[in-house]
Amino acid sequence: MIPDAGNQDDTGPGHGSETVRETVPEAVQGASALAPAAGPYTARGGGLRRVFRDILRGGPDETGIPARVRAEIRQREARAERLIGWAQFAMVSFFAGLYSLAPRAEGGDGFNFVPLALAAYLLFTLLRVALAYRVELPEWYLIVSIVVDVALLCGLIFSFHIQYAQPPTFYLKAPTLMYLFIFIALRALRFDPRFVLITGLLGALGWAALVGYAVTADMGEMRITRNYVEYLTSNAILIGAELDKTIVILGVTLVLSAALYRARDVLVHAVRDHAAAEDLKRFFAPEVATSITGADEAVTAGRGEIREAAILFIDIRGFTGTAAGLPPETVMRVLACYQEGMMAVIARHGGRVDKFLGDGILATFGAVEASATAAADALRAAQALPRAAADLAAPVAACGWPRALRIGAAVAFGPVTVGVIGAASRLEFTVIGDAVNRAAKLEEANKQQGSQVLTDRASLEAARAQGFAGAPREIRDACAVSGLGQPVDLVVLA
């Protein structure tokens, strides 16, 4: 096993190691929260009362949801408000165009409120869209917007009996009420059941007010009937028909609110899992993260395959003794600077950093994703490391490193087993094989050989077969390497 960062010394990472593991960090495990029982959105008591309370609050309780996940949800809601604004603009533009092109209905000799209503609503919608791009619209403004929507619709319906010189019961048969469902549906784009509920309730109250006015405004000419034919062919009122409309409005509102309650639960989990997946890409090679998050089935232990891969170890010389006399903040700044520089070289040559081991770095070429040039790529990267370390001298000095930055590195090529091991609650991506052990021991041998970068003859020959054209500084035949049972032909690359 490769010891963790706290057990590293100057002889190099991984004494006697033949296994390298890439483990899901605790921070990522906490962010993913994939187990249903662990989330705040599951297994809560309270029944319908709790659900109703959560709907009024905007969705399931977000206690325990990380702040960055809540921020991502707020950003999505802000984008939804822009979409709602543009949908309203498209709707009012369509109706304005339709109204201007279509012939006016016969019998409407009274004052026509429609052009004024459409113009006012168009201006309000443009203001709403502009504000949505400048600021996050506060909830009170969204409620005001809903009130304007419903009030405008109800006012427009009310104006029909004036325009057509009919008793108020006339407007109860206007199909314009159907547009209320468009306003309710638009609020569903935000995934917040409160605003759907507010729109539906205000619409039902507005319609009830219109019915109440029609019933009480002109008792002399208006009459309530139970005859459906008379209701359709006269200005009589059928109370049951108006109740049906109200019940439909409330029913659609409640069903859509409940659906949004469930949808918001799914949304929060999706955003949370997306954030965890993005975190995985920072802790793992992109291919490993993608294989975890994109697997059709749950990743389980015991799966693996053999690949021809090159293993690269890097270590800072004299790190432990020097770091012992430095403040922790300085040590971490130096490591971050050094690791950033080494990662750039590794990535430039097609490698993947598998693990940071304190001052040690383990990288693989062709392990995560099969490569026909793994050995050649690894040796090119290894030869570039001393120059990269020299270029980092000034940056690490600025971070507080008091001495020259000297590194040791080694490469070994051969078959390795790549796969997942562990238990159901803890899995690790693992590279196992003789090449891993040889690379670790060769890196240790740099101190005895007075070299910076080592490989063996077998790895060099494999790299040359793959197109590597670099010239080694020296080849030392049959050298004894601590931890390896047989003498090794060492190749000094730097």
C-alpha positions in Angstrom: 0.0 0.0 0.0 1.2 3.5 -0.7 1.3 5.4 2.5 -0.6 8.6 2.8 0.9 12.1 2.8 1.6 12.1 6.5 3.9 9.1 6.1 6.1 10.3 3.2 9.8 10.8 3.6 12.5 11.9 1.3 13.2 8.5 -0.2 10.2 8.8 -2.5 6.5 7.7 -2.5 5.3 4.2 -2.1 7.9 2.0 -0.4 7.2 -1.6 -1.4 4.0 -0.4 -3.1 2.2 -2.4 -5.8 -1.2 -0.8 -5.4 -2.3 2.7 -6.1 -5.8 3.8 -5.2 -7.9 6.8 -6.2 -10.4 7.3 -3.5 -13.6 9.3 -3.5 -12.8 12.2 -1.0 -15.0 12.7 2.0 -15.9 16.2 0.7 -17.3 14.7 -2.5 -19.1 11.9 -0.7 -20.8 14.5 1.4 -21.7 16.6 -1.6 -23.2 13.7 -3.6 -25.5 12.4 -0.8 -26.9 9.8 -3.1 -28.4 7.6 -0.4 -32.1 8.5 -0.1 -32.1 8.1 3.7 -29.4 10.8 4.1 -31.2 13.6 2.3 -33.5 16.2 3.9 -36.1 15.6 1.2 -36.9 12.0 2.3 -38.4 10.2 5.2 -40.0 13.2 6.8 -43.2 12.9 8.8 -46.2 15.2 8.9 -48.2 14.0 6.0 -50.4 16.4 4.0 -49.9 19.2 6.5 -46.2 19.1 6.0 -46.6 19.0 2.2 -48.9 22.0 2.3 -46.5 23.9 4.5 -43.6 23.0 2.2 -45.6 24.2 -0.8 -46.2 27.6 0.9 -42.5 27.8 1.6 -41.6 27.1 -2.0 -40.8 23.4 -2.0 -39.3 20.7 0.3 -37.2 21.9 3.3 -33.7 22.9 2.1 -32.1 22.4 5.5 -28.8 20.7 5.1 -28.5 21.5 1.4 -25.0 23.0 0.7 -25.0 26.8 0.1 -23.4 26.3 -3.4 -26.3 24.0 -4.4 -28.8 26.5 -3.2 -27.0 29.2 -5.2 -27.2 27.0 -8.3 -30.9 26.6 -7.8 -31.3 30.4 -7.4 -29.5 30.9 -10.7 -31.8 28.4 -12.4 -34.8 30.2 -11.0 -33.4 33.6 -12.2 -33.1 32.1 -15.7 -36.6 30.7 -15.4 -37.9 34.2 -14.6 -36.3 35.5 -17.8 -37.9 32.7 -19.7 -41.3 33.5 -18.2 -40.9 37.1 -19.2 -40.0 36.3 -22.8 -43.0 33.8 -22.9 -45.3 36.6 -21.7 -43.8 39.0 -24.3 -44.3 36.5 -27.1 -47.9 35.8 -25.9 -48.9 39.5 -25.8 -47.2 40.2 -29.1 -49.1 37.4 -30.7 -52.4 38.5 -29.4 -51.7 42.1 -30.3 -50.8 41.1 -33.9 -53.8 38.9 -34.1 -56.1 41.6 -32.8 -54.8 44.2 -35.2 -55.2 41.9 -38.2 -58.5 40.1 -37.4 -61.8 41.9 -38.1 -63.6 43.3 -35.0 -66.5 41.3 -33.7 -69.9 42.7 -34.6 -72.0 44.3 -32.0 -69.2 45.9 -30.1 -70.1 49.6 -30.4 -69.0 50.6 -26.9 -65.6 51.7 -25.7 -62.9 49.0 -26.6 -60.5 48.5 -23.7 -58.5 45.7 -25.5 -55.9 48.0 -27.2 -55.2 49.8 -24.0 -54.9 46.6 -22.0 -52.6 45.0 -24.5 -50.4 48.1 -24.7 -50.2 48.4 -20.9 -49.4 44.7 -20.5 -46.7 44.9 -23.2 -44.9 47.8 -21.4 -45.1 46.0 -18.1 -43.7 42.8 -19.7 -40.8 44.6 -21.3 -40.0 46.2 -17.9 -40.1 42.8 -16.2 -37.8 41.2 -18.8 -35.3 44.1 -18.5 -35.3 43.8 -14.7 -34.8 40.1 -14.8 -31.5 40.6 -16.7 -30.3 43.2 -14.3 -31.2 41.9 -10.9 -32.6 38.8 -9.2 -36.3 39.6 -9.0 -37.5 39.7 -5.4 -40.5 37.5 -4.4 -42.7 40.6 -3.7 -42.1 41.8 -7.3 -43.1 38.3 -8.6 -46.3 38.4 -6.6 -47.0 41.9 -7.9 -46.5 40.6 -11.4 -49.0 37.8 -10.8 -51.5 40.3 -9.4 -51.1 42.5 -12.5 -51.6 39.4 -14.8 -54.8 38.3 -13.1 -56.1 41.9 -12.6 -55.6 42.7 -16.3 -57.3 39.5 -17.4 -60.3 40.0 -15.1 -60.5 43.7 -16.1 -60.5 42.7 -19.7 -63.3 40.2 -19.1 -65.3 42.8 -17.1 -65.0 45.3 -20.0 -66.9 43.1 -22.4 -70.3 43.9 -21.1 -69.5 47.6 -21.4 -68.1 47.3 -24.9 -71.1 45.3 -26.2 -73.7 47.2 -24.1 -74.9 44.1 -22.3 -75.7 43.2 -18.7 -72.8 42.0 -16.6 -73.9 38.3 -17.0 -72.8 38.6 -20.6 -69.1 38.5 -19.7 -69.5 35.2 -17.8 -69.8 33.4 -21.2 -66.6 35.0 -22.6 -63.9 32.4 -23.5 -61.2 34.8 -22.4 -61.2 33.1 -19.0 -59.2 30.3 -20.6 -56.2 32.5 -20.8 -55.9 32.2 -17.0 -54.6 28.7 -17.4 -51.7 30.1 -19.6 -50.7 32.4 -16.7 -50.9 29.5 -14.3 -48.8 27.3 -16.6 -46.2 30.0 -17.1 -45.5 30.1 -13.3 -44.7 26.4 -13.5 -41.5 27.2 -15.4 -39.9 28.4 -12.1 -40.3 25.0 -10.3 -41.8 26.9 -7.3 -45.3 25.7 -6.3 -46.0 28.9 -4.4 -46.4 31.1 -7.5 -48.6 28.6 -9.2 -50.8 28.4 -6.1 -50.9 32.2 -5.8 -51.9 32.6 -9.5 -54.6 30.0 -9.3 -56.1 31.3 -6.1 -56.1 34.9 -7.3 -57.7 33.7 -10.6 -60.4 31.9 -8.7 -61.0 34.9 -6.4 -61.1 37.2 -9.4 -63.6 35.0 -11.2 -65.7 34.7 -8.0 -65.7 38.5 -7.8 -66.9 38.8 -11.4 -69.7 36.2 -10.8 -70.7 38.1 -7.6 -70.9 41.4 -9.4 -72.9 39.9 -12.2 -75.4 38.3 -9.7 -75.8 41.6 -7.7 -75.3 44.4 -10.2 -78.6 44.2 -12.1 -81.2 42.3 -10.3 -84.0 43.7 -12.4 -82.9 42.1 -15.7 -80.7 39.3 -14.5 -82.1 36.0 -13.3 -80.7 32.7 -12.1 -81.8 29.6 -14.0 -81.4 25.9 -13.8 -82.1 25.4 -17.4 -78.9 24.8 -19.4 -80.4 25.9 -22.7 -81.7 29.1 -21.3 -78.3 29.7 -19.7 -76.6 29.4 -23.1 -79.1 31.4 -25.1 -79.8 34.3 -22.7 -78.2 36.4 -20.1 -79.4 34.1 -17.3 -76.9 32.7 -14.8 -76.4 29.0 -14.1 -74.7 28.9 -10.7 -73.6 25.3 -11.2 -71.7 26.3 -14.4 -69.8 29.1 -12.6 -69.0 26.7 -9.8 -67.6 24.3 -12.3 -65.3 26.9 -13.7 -64.1 27.8 -10.3 -63.6 24.1 -9.3 -61.6 23.5 -12.5 -59.3 26.5 -11.8 -58.7 25.4 -8.3 -58.2 21.7 -9.3 -55.7 22.5 -12.0 -53.9 24.8 -9.6 -53.6 22.2 -6.8 -52.6 19.4 -9.1 -49.9 21.5 -10.8 -48.7 22.8 -7.4 -48.4 19.2 -6.1 -46.5 18.2 -9.3 -44.1 21.1 -8.9 -43.5 20.2 -5.3 -42.4 16.8 -6.5 -40.5 18.3 -9.4 -38.6 20.7 -7.2 -37.6 17.7 -5.0 -36.2 16.1 -8.2 -34.6 19.4 -9.3 -32.7 19.8 -6.0 -31.4 16.3 -6.1 -30.4 16.7 -9.7 -28.5 19.9 -9.0 -26.9 18.4 -6.0 -25.8 15.3 -7.9 -24.5 17.5 -10.8 -22.4 19.5 -8.3 -21.0 16.2 -6.9 -20.2 15.0 -10.4 -18.4 18.2 -11.2 -16.4 17.8 -7.9 -15.5 14.2 -9.0 -13.9 15.6 -12.1 -11.6 17.7 -9.9 -10.6 14.7 -7.8 -10.4 12.1 -10.5 -9.2 11.9 -14.0 -12.0 13.0 -16.3 -12.4 9.5 -17.7 -12.8 8.0 -14.2 -15.3 10.6 -13.2 -17.3 10.0 -16.3 -17.3 6.3 -15.8 -18.7 6.8 -12.3 -21.4 9.3 -13.1 -22.4 7.9 -16.4 -22.5 4.2 -15.5 -25.7 2.5 -16.5 -25.5 0.4 -13.4 -24.1 1.2 -9.9 -20.3 0.9 -9.8 -19.4 -2.2 -7.7 -16.1 -3.7 -6.5 -14.5 -6.6 -8.3 -14.5 -5.2 -11.8 -11.2 -4.7 -13.6 -9.1 -5.3 -16.7 -5.5 -5.6 -17.7 -3.9 -2.8 -19.7 -0.4 -1.9 -20.9 0.3 1.3 -19.0 3.2 3.5 -17.9 3.4 4.6 -14.3 5.2 7.9 -13.3 6.3 8.8 -9.8 7.5 12.3 -8.9 8.9 13.5 -5.5 10.4 16.6 -4.1 13.9 16.1 -2.7 14.4 17.1 0.9 10.8 18.1 1.3 10.0 16.6 4.7 12.9 18.2 6.6 12.4 21.6 4.9 8.6 21.6 5.4 9.0 20.8 9.1 10.4 24.3 9.7 7.8 26.2 7.6 4.3 27.4 8.6 1.5 25.1 7.3 0.2 27.8 5.1 3.5 28.2 3.3 3.8 24.4 2.9 0.4 24.2 1.2 1.1 27.2 -1.1 4.4 25.6 -2.2 2.7 22.3 -2.8 -0.1 23.9 -4.8 2.4 25.8 -7.0 4.5 22.7 -7.6 1.6 20.4 -8.3 0.1 22.8 -10.7 3.4 22.9 -12.7 3.8 19.2 -12.7 0.2 18.6 -13.7 0.6 20.8 -16.7 3.5 18.7 -18.0 1.7 15.4 -17.4 -1.5 16.6 -19.1 0.5 18.0 -22.0 1.8 14.5 -22.7 -1.5 12.7 -22.3 -1.1 11.5 -18.7 -3.6 11.5 -15.8 -2.7 12.4 -12.2 -4.1 9.6 -10.1 -3.1 10.7 -6.7 -1.2 13.4 -4.8 0.9 11.8 -2.0 2.0 14.8 0.0 4.9 16.0 -2.1 4.7 12.9 -4.2 2.7 12.6 -7.4 1.5 9.4 -9.1 0.5 9.6 -12.7 -0.6 7.0 -15.3 -0.4 6.8 -19.0 -2.7 4.4 -20.7 -4.3 3.1 -17.5 -7.6 5.0 -17.3 -7.9 5.0 -21.1 -6.0 2.5 -23.3 -3.2 4.2 -25.3 -0.9 2.8 -28.0 1.8 5.4 -27.0 1.7 5.2 -23.2 5.4 4.4 -22.7 6.6 7.0 -25.2 4.3 9.7 -23.7 5.4 8.9 -20.2 9.1 9.2 -21.0 8.6 12.4 -22.9 6.8 13.8 -19.8 9.6 12.6 -17.5 12.3 14.2 -19.6 10.4 17.5 -19.5 10.0 17.5 -15.7 13.5 18.8 -14.6 13.0 21.9 -16.9 9.5 22.4 -15.5 11.0 22.2 -11.9 13.6 24.8 -12.8 10.9 27.1 -14.2 9.1 26.8 -10.9 12.1 28.0 -8.8 10.9 31.6 -8.7 7.2 30.9 -8.1 7.9 28.4 -5.2 10.4 30.9 -3.8 7.8 33.5 -3.8 5.5 31.1 -2.0 8.1 30.8 0.8 10.2 27.8 -0.2 13.7 28.5 1.1 15.8 26.3 -1.1 16.2 25.2 -4.7 13.3 23.0 -5.9 14.8 19.6 -6.8 12.7 16.6 -7.9 13.1 12.9 -8.5 11.0 11.0 -11.0 10.8 7.5 -12.5 8.8 5.7 -15.1 8.0 2.0 -15.5 6.0 0.4 -18.3 4.1 -2.9 -18.2 0.8 -4.7 -17.8 -1.3 -3.4 -14.9 -4.7 -4.3 -13.5 -7.1 -1.4 -13.6 -10.4 -1.6 -11.7 -12.5 -0.9 -8.7 -12.1 -2.6 -5.3 -13.5 -2.0 -1.8 -16.8 -2.5 0.0 -20.3 -1.5 -0.8 -19.9 1.7 1.3 -16.4 2.6 0.1 -14.9 2.1 -3.4 -11.5 2.9 -4.8 -10.2 3.1 -8.3 -7.1 1.0 -8.3 -4.0 0.3 -10.4 -2.2 -2.9 -9.4 0.9 -4.5 -11.0 4.6 -4.9 -11.2 5.0 -1.7 -13.2 3.6 0.3 -10.2 6.1 -1.3 -7.8 9.0 -0.9 -10.2 8.2 2.8 -10.8 8.2 3.4 -7.0 11.5 1.6 -6.4 13.2 3.3 -9.4 12.2 6.7 -8.0 13.8 5.8 -4.7 16.9 4.7 -6.5 17.5 8.2 -7.9 19.2 9.2 -4.6 21.7 6.3 -4.8 22.3 6.8 -8.5 22.7 10.6 -8.3 20.1 11.1 -11.0 16.9 13.0 -11.3 14.9 10.8 -13.7 15.2 7.1 -14.1 13.5 4.3 -16.1 14.6 0.7 -17.0 15.8 -0.7 -20.3 12.5 -2.6 -20.9 10.5 0.6 -20.6 12.9 2.5 -22.9 12.6 -0.2 -25.6 8.8 -0.2 -25.4 8.9 3.6 -25.7 11.1 3.5 -28.7 8.8 1.0 -30.4 6.0 3.5 -29.8 8.0 6.4 -31.4 10.1 7.8 -28.6 13.2 9.4 -30.0 14.8 10.9 -26.9 18.4 10.0 -26.1 19.1 8.8 -22.6 22.1 10.3 -20.7 23.4 6.9 -19.7 22.5 3.3 -19.4 23.8 1.4 -16.3 23.6 -2.3 -16.7 22.7 -4.8 -14.0 22.2 -2.3 -11.1 20.9 -3.5 -7.7 17.7 -1.6 -6.7 16.4 -1.9 -3.2 13.1 -3.7 -3.1 13.5 -5.4 -6.5 14.7 -9.0 -6.5 16.7 -8.9 -9.7 19.3 -6.5 -11.0 17.9 -3.8 -13.3 19.4 -2.1 -16.4 18.9 1.5 -15.4 18.3 4.3 -17.9 19.2 7.8 -16.7 17.0 10.3 -18.5 18.1 13.3 -16.5 
